Amino acid sequence: MKIEREQTICEWAGVALDKPECGSKTGIVLGTIGKRPINGLRHKPEKGTCGWYIWCGEEIGKEDDFFSPLHVEHIVEYLSKVQAYLMLPPGDRFLIDVSEYKGVWYGEKLLNT
């Protein structure tokens, strides 16, 4: 499905806009930047986080320290492509591939963890 320029990711995905709170933190794996695809998933925001966890590459690490905290406002400095996806609501996931394939889907399990 092609996204029109004036259409937001939320409109394209048919979901309500849920902008992360200013100053909240996301979990990101800076050491994977440059790998493909770019993955993101959003849990419920809590304890100063916006719920987003973002990594690049095929596999998500199992280590306790796999993700590092980063203020959501700084994501554009590292992965500008994901900024438009950060308004997806909790429970949503995204994948951006090298061929510019974009996918968004809902995973109810994200809200229960």
N, C-alpha and C positions, 0 to 999 in steps of 0.2 A: 504494500500500500504506500502510495506516495504522499508525503506531507507537503501541503501547500505552504508557501512562505508566511502568509499571514495567520496560519493556523498554529496554535500552541500544541505542545506534546499532549497536554491534558485534553484538549479538544479532540485531537486525533485519536487518543485512547478512549475517549468517552467517559472521563472521570472528572470529579470535582478538583479544582485547584487547591493545594494544601501547601502553602509556602512555608519553608522552614523558618523558625524564629531567628531573628537577627542575633548573632553572638552565640548561637548553639553550635555544637561540634558534630562533625561527621567522623566516621572511621574510614581511613584510607590506607592503602598499601603503596607508599611512595616508591618502594623498590621495584614494583612491577610496572611502573609507567613506561610506556613504549611497547608493551606486549599487547596482543590482541586476542580476543575481543575485550572491550571495556564492559565490566559488569557492575551493576548496582542493585541493592535491595534495601527496602525500608521497613524497619520495625516501628513500633509505636515510640514517639519521642518520650524520653524520660531523663531525669537527672542531668539536665543541661545538654543533652544530645538531641539532634533532629531526627535520629533513627536511621540515617543513611549509612551504609557500608559499601565502599567502592574499591574495586581491585581490577587489575588487568591480567589477562591470560586465561587459560583454560580451567585451571584448578584454583579452588579457594583453600588457603592454608588452614591447618588444624591447630596451629600453635596458639597459645593464649595471647601472645604479643604480636600476632600477624597484622592487626590493624593498629595504626597510630592515630591519635586525635588531631583534627584540623578544623579550625573555625570554618563554617560553611561559606563565609564570604571569600575565603582564600582558594577555594576549589578552582576558580577560573585561572589561577596562576599555574596550575598543574594539569588540569584536564578541562579545558574550556568547553569541549563538546558536551560534557555532562550537565552543565549549568541549567539548560532548559528542562532536563529530566527531574531536577530536584524539587519541582512543585507537584510531582505525583504523590498521591496520598500513601499513608502507611499501608503495608500489605502489597504494594506494587514492586515490581522488579523491572530492570531494563537490561538490554544487551546491545552494544554498538560494535559492529564488525568492520573490518578493513574495507570491505566492498560497500561500505555505507549502509549495510543492512541495519535496520533498527527494529527492535522488538520490545514490546511492553506487555507484561502480563501480571495478573493478580495471584498471590499465593497466600491464602488465608492462614497457613501455618506461621507466617511471619508475625502475625498479630498475637499469637499464643506463646511466643518465646521471649 
